[in-house]
Amino acid sequence: MEAMSSSTVEVKMPSRLGFEKVAMSTAASVAKLMGFEDDRIEDLKTAIAEACINAIEHGNHLDENLNVGVILSAGKDALEIKVIDDGTGLHVQPPKPDIDRKMHGEEDPRGMGMFLIQALVDEVEWVADSRGSSYVRLVIRLHKH
């Protein structure tokens, strides 16, 4: 299959937990069309789910009147994803979680999302824009370097 030239797919969904699955399946479909290997598609699905859940919970504070947008931009050798919230967003990078402390109940078991996203994709960037919304930009390359 010939590589796709630049194409964009957009998904707009309510800030309701469970809708991250819509973004996951859409991203998986685009990645499959681009020729991603199954294991990279699974990484992508997990990263997108985490980013959407963060946008729903932390960006939009579970306000179902606000939306989460997902923009998938397929290039020749990479897929760029922006997960955009309408809320105040998360403006600080949390500290790296201590897995041992989490496993022993000494640290909240939650809070692994951003760390997990960074481990699964090739690039990640959290951006707060001037209008008050924020987004996370993920890039996953067709071939790991």
Helices and strands as residue ranges (DSSP letters): E 7-14, H 20-34, H 38-54, I 55-59, E 67-74, E 78-85, H 99-103, H 113-120, E 123-128, E 134-141
